[in-house]
Every structure is written in structure tokens, then in C-alpha cells.
Amino acid sequence: MEKNYPSAILFVDDDEATNFINRIIVFNAGYKGDVLNFKDSELAFDYLVGITSDFLPQHQSDTTYLVFLDLQMPQFNGWSFLNRYLTLPESKRRRFKFVVLSSSIDPDDKSRAMQYRDVIHFVSKPLRQEKVHEVLEMFEVGRRA
């Protein structure tokens, strides 16, 4: 039986080294789909809504995404990203689930993040393989933390 994992994983973090390491962790955890890294959160949002450029793959209407989103980014931070995401039509939103991946230890950040229906988990940095497995299982069964 094939697992119902996301078709693609997106990392949205302004730290390029963190994105690179997270990509390796996800592949080492056994994930076989596409992994895209975005250092620019506005470019990531454009991709999410279907605005692509020549260097990004086109996504299909049946593609499902798991987005690991950092909160602390310049200009267009994680909160702004999530709030703009809420303005999208439900037909687009149903293909995305989010994991807030943050260095924040503030319990209010976790509580606030989990108020967003499509945020399935709040994970503290650094990302570990065990958390990748946990999040993929949650995605598969449609569960939230």
C-alpha cells in the first residue's frame, strides 16, 4: 500500500544553509518526492498560488504540498505568509498543509500558529529525522498536533 505522503515538500526559510540541511534530513528520512527550497518567502508564496518562473517547476492541480515555514524572515514573515494564504480560495488551500519550523521558544508563537487550520504542527529547530517521520504520518492520516 502506497503512503499518502505529500507530492512535494517546500522549505521557506531565509537561511540558505538551513534549507540545504533540511533538504538532506528529509531525504535521509526516506522521503522520495520533490523538495523545493525558498529563501525568498514572497517567491515561495507566488509559487504556492501558481505563479511560476522559468526556474521553478509547474505544479499540477492534484499535487499536495507540505510547507515547512519559518516565522522570522525579513519583510514577508511567516505570519504574513499564513495570513495572505487565508485569502486564497478553498480550491487552492486544500492542497497545502503547513509545519511551522521555528527557533522560537515562545509558547504564544506555538499557540498562535496552531490557530491556523492548515498548520498541522509546530516544530522547533533544528529539524530532525524523527520529526520528519512524525509530520509525514500526520499528513498521511490528516491529523494535527
Short mmCIF file of the C-alpha atoms (twelve columns), coordinates in Angstrom:
data_MODEL
# 
_entry.id   MODEL 
# 
loop_
_atom_site.group_PDB 
_atom_site.id 
_atom_site.type_symbol 
_atom_site.label_atom_id 
_atom_site.label_alt_id 
_atom_site.label_comp_id 
_atom_site.label_asym_id 
_atom_site.label_seq_id 
_atom_site.Cartn_x 
_atom_site.Cartn_y 
_atom_site.Cartn_z 
_atom_site.pdbx_PDB_model_num 
ATOM 1   C CA . MET A 1   0.000   0.000  0.000   1 
ATOM 2   C CA . GLU A 2   1.415   3.364  -1.043  1 
ATOM 3   C CA . LYS A 3   1.533   6.016  1.623   1 
ATOM 4   C CA . ASN A 4   -0.440  9.223  1.167   1 
ATOM 5   C CA . TYR A 5   2.591   11.495 1.527   1 
ATOM 6   C CA . PRO A 6   2.741   14.966 0.030   1 
ATOM 7   C CA . SER A 7   3.794   15.145 -3.615  1 
ATOM 8   C CA . ALA A 8   6.255   17.890 -2.723  1 
ATOM 9   C CA . ILE A 9   7.822   19.495 0.314   1 
ATOM 10  C CA . LEU A 10  8.656   23.189 0.380   1 
ATOM 11  C CA . PHE A 11  11.065  24.785 2.827   1 
ATOM 12  C CA . VAL A 12  10.549  28.517 3.282   1 
ATOM 13  C CA . ASP A 13  13.380  29.995 5.334   1 
ATOM 14  C CA . ASP A 14  15.616  32.990 4.637   1 
ATOM 15  C CA . ASP A 15  18.671  30.990 5.771   1 
ATOM 16  C CA . GLU A 16  20.011  29.122 2.764   1 
ATOM 17  C CA . ALA A 17  22.188  26.792 4.865   1 
ATOM 18  C CA . THR A 18  19.182  25.758 6.971   1 
ATOM 19  C CA . ASN A 19  17.190  24.993 3.818   1 
ATOM 20  C CA . PHE A 20  20.045  22.891 2.443   1 
ATOM 21  C CA . ILE A 21  20.432  20.892 5.658   1 
ATOM 22  C CA . ASN A 22  16.665  20.394 5.975   1 
ATOM 23  C CA . ARG A 23  16.537  19.061 2.427   1 
ATOM 24  C CA . ILE A 24  19.174  16.447 3.300   1 
ATOM 25  C CA . ILE A 25  17.330  15.499 6.503   1 
ATOM 26  C CA . VAL A 26  14.068  14.948 4.601   1 
ATOM 27  C CA . PHE A 27  15.748  12.724 2.004   1 
ATOM 28  C CA . ASN A 28  17.629  10.814 4.724   1 
ATOM 29  C CA . ALA A 29  14.273  10.234 6.428   1 
ATOM 30  C CA . GLY A 30  13.188  8.374  3.286   1 
ATOM 31  C CA . TYR A 31  11.014  10.982 1.569   1 
ATOM 32  C CA . LYS A 32  11.006  10.324 -2.179  1 
ATOM 33  C CA . GLY A 33  9.078   13.309 -3.588  1 
ATOM 34  C CA . ASP A 34  10.173  16.724 -4.775  1 
ATOM 35  C CA . VAL A 35  11.781  19.121 -2.308  1 
ATOM 36  C CA . LEU A 36  11.962  22.829 -3.091  1 
ATOM 37  C CA . ASN A 37  13.815  25.420 -1.048  1 
ATOM 38  C CA . PHE A 38  12.783  29.061 -0.944  1 
ATOM 39  C CA . LYS A 39  14.942  31.718 0.650   1 
ATOM 40  C CA . ASP A 40  12.505  34.419 -0.516  1 
ATOM 41  C CA . SER A 41  9.101   33.988 1.161   1 
ATOM 42  C CA . GLU A 42  7.265   36.127 -1.413  1 
ATOM 43  C CA . LEU A 43  8.630   33.984 -4.243  1 
ATOM 44  C CA . ALA A 44  7.501   30.911 -2.291  1 
ATOM 45  C CA . PHE A 45  4.012   32.370 -1.962  1 
ATOM 46  C CA . ASP A 46  3.882   33.136 -5.694  1 
ATOM 47  C CA . TYR A 47  4.807   29.514 -6.377  1 
ATOM 48  C CA . LEU A 48  2.163   28.320 -3.933  1 
ATOM 49  C CA . VAL A 49  -0.578  30.236 -5.777  1 
ATOM 50  C CA . GLY A 50  0.615   29.049 -9.175  1 
ATOM 51  C CA . ILE A 51  2.727   31.970 -10.321 1 
ATOM 52  C CA . THR A 52  5.907   30.332 -11.532 1 
ATOM 53  C CA . SER A 53  9.036   31.411 -13.298 1 
ATOM 54  C CA . ASP A 54  11.338  29.635 -15.701 1 
ATOM 55  C CA . PHE A 55  13.449  28.116 -12.920 1 
ATOM 56  C CA . LEU A 56  10.562  26.640 -10.914 1 
ATOM 57  C CA . PRO A 57  8.640   23.523 -11.927 1 
ATOM 58  C CA . GLN A 58  4.970   23.888 -12.751 1 
ATOM 59  C CA . HIS A 59  2.744   22.238 -10.205 1 
ATOM 60  C CA . GLN A 60  -0.214  20.146 -11.168 1 
ATOM 61  C CA . SER A 61  -3.722  20.631 -9.809  1 
ATOM 62  C CA . ASP A 62  -3.579  17.310 -7.932  1 
ATOM 63  C CA . THR A 63  -0.199  17.975 -6.288  1 
ATOM 64  C CA . THR A 64  -0.232  18.055 -2.498  1 
ATOM 65  C CA . TYR A 65  2.295   20.096 -0.562  1 
ATOM 66  C CA . LEU A 66  3.780   20.106 2.881   1 
ATOM 67  C CA . VAL A 67  5.290   23.522 3.607   1 
ATOM 68  C CA . PHE A 68  7.857   23.972 6.374   1 
ATOM 69  C CA . LEU A 69  7.576   27.670 7.183   1 
ATOM 70  C CA . ASP A 70  9.937   29.782 9.275   1 
ATOM 71  C CA . LEU A 71  8.358   32.641 11.230  1 
ATOM 72  C CA . GLN A 72  11.240  35.094 11.425  1 
ATOM 73  C CA . MET A 73  12.024  36.311 7.927   1 
ATOM 74  C CA . PRO A 74  12.662  39.843 6.708   1 
ATOM 75  C CA . GLN A 75  9.780   41.813 5.159   1 
ATOM 76  C CA . PHE A 76  7.307   38.988 4.468   1 
ATOM 77  C CA . ASN A 77  7.490   36.857 7.627   1 
ATOM 78  C CA . GLY A 78  5.735   33.594 8.406   1 
ATOM 79  C CA . TRP A 79  2.714   35.292 9.971   1 
ATOM 80  C CA . SER A 80  2.235   37.480 6.883   1 
ATOM 81  C CA . PHE A 81  2.602   34.383 4.719   1 
ATOM 82  C CA . LEU A 82  -0.102  32.494 6.618   1 
ATOM 83  C CA . ASN A 83  -2.451  35.475 6.676   1 
ATOM 84  C CA . ARG A 84  -2.126  36.013 2.933   1 
ATOM 85  C CA . TYR A 85  -2.617  32.271 2.423   1 
ATOM 86  C CA . LEU A 86  -6.025  32.564 4.133   1 
ATOM 87  C CA . THR A 87  -7.189  34.867 1.324   1 
ATOM 88  C CA . LEU A 88  -6.818  32.087 -1.252  1 
ATOM 89  C CA . PRO A 89  -9.871  30.168 -2.433  1 
ATOM 90  C CA . GLU A 90  -10.530 26.849 -0.708  1 
ATOM 91  C CA . SER A 91  -9.862  25.021 -4.000  1 
ATOM 92  C CA . LYS A 92  -6.192  26.073 -3.713  1 
ATOM 93  C CA . ARG A 93  -5.867  25.828 0.070   1 
ATOM 94  C CA . ARG A 94  -6.942  22.192 0.302   1 
ATOM 95  C CA . ARG A 95  -3.696  21.099 -1.374  1 
ATOM 96  C CA . PHE A 96  -1.425  22.585 1.303   1 
ATOM 97  C CA . LYS A 97  -0.525  21.745 4.878   1 
ATOM 98  C CA . PHE A 98  1.998   23.669 6.946   1 
ATOM 99  C CA . VAL A 99  4.531   22.935 9.617   1 
ATOM 100 C CA . VAL A 100 5.866   25.987 11.388  1 
ATOM 101 C CA . LEU A 101 9.584   25.306 11.763  1 
ATOM 102 C CA . SER A 102 10.944  27.930 14.106  1 
ATOM 103 C CA . SER A 103 13.713  28.706 16.535  1 
ATOM 104 C CA . SER A 104 11.137  30.467 18.699  1 
ATOM 105 C CA . ILE A 105 10.666  29.038 22.180  1 
ATOM 106 C CA . ASP A 106 7.734   31.349 22.922  1 
ATOM 107 C CA . PRO A 107 4.661   29.224 23.750  1 
ATOM 108 C CA . ASP A 108 2.474   32.018 22.372  1 
ATOM 109 C CA . ASP A 109 4.024   31.507 18.926  1 
ATOM 110 C CA . LYS A 110 3.115   27.815 19.032  1 
ATOM 111 C CA . SER A 111 -0.406  28.576 20.224  1 
ATOM 112 C CA . ARG A 112 -0.876  31.255 17.579  1 
ATOM 113 C CA . ALA A 113 0.465   29.005 14.807  1 
ATOM 114 C CA . MET A 114 -1.879  26.176 15.727  1 
ATOM 115 C CA . GLN A 115 -4.868  28.508 15.361  1 
ATOM 116 C CA . TYR A 116 -4.400  28.249 11.597  1 
ATOM 117 C CA . ARG A 117 -6.428  25.282 10.404  1 
ATOM 118 C CA . ASP A 118 -3.851  24.160 7.855   1 
ATOM 119 C CA . VAL A 119 -0.914  24.245 10.267  1 
ATOM 120 C CA . ILE A 120 -0.544  20.647 11.377  1 
ATOM 121 C CA . HIS A 121 2.466   21.031 13.664  1 
ATOM 122 C CA . PHE A 122 4.874   23.471 15.295  1 
ATOM 123 C CA . VAL A 123 8.425   22.102 15.276  1 
ATOM 124 C CA . SER A 124 11.413  23.691 16.968  1 
ATOM 125 C CA . LYS A 125 14.649  23.995 15.019  1 
ATOM 126 C CA . PRO A 126 16.757  22.144 14.236  1 
ATOM 127 C CA . LEU A 127 14.700  19.698 12.185  1 
ATOM 128 C CA . ARG A 128 15.370  16.043 12.971  1 
ATOM 129 C CA . GLN A 129 14.524  12.862 11.079  1 
ATOM 130 C CA . GLU A 130 12.151  11.723 13.849  1 
ATOM 131 C CA . LYS A 131 10.111  14.910 13.402  1 
ATOM 132 C CA . VAL A 132 10.034  14.407 9.640   1 
ATOM 133 C CA . HIS A 133 8.603   10.903 10.166  1 
ATOM 134 C CA . GLU A 134 6.069   12.244 12.673  1 
ATOM 135 C CA . VAL A 135 4.946   15.057 10.380  1 
ATOM 136 C CA . LEU A 136 4.666   12.783 7.337   1 
ATOM 137 C CA . GLU A 137 2.488   10.381 9.348   1 
ATOM 138 C CA . MET A 138 0.311   13.287 10.456  1 
ATOM 139 C CA . PHE A 139 -0.013  14.442 6.840   1 
ATOM 140 C CA . GLU A 140 -0.915  10.931 5.722   1 
ATOM 141 C CA . VAL A 141 -3.764  10.475 8.199   1 
ATOM 142 C CA . GLY A 142 -4.933  14.095 8.219   1 
ATOM 143 C CA . ARG A 143 -4.068  14.666 11.874  1 
ATOM 144 C CA . ARG A 144 -2.824  17.768 13.680  1 
ATOM 145 C CA . ALA A 145 -0.547  18.035 16.692  1 
# 
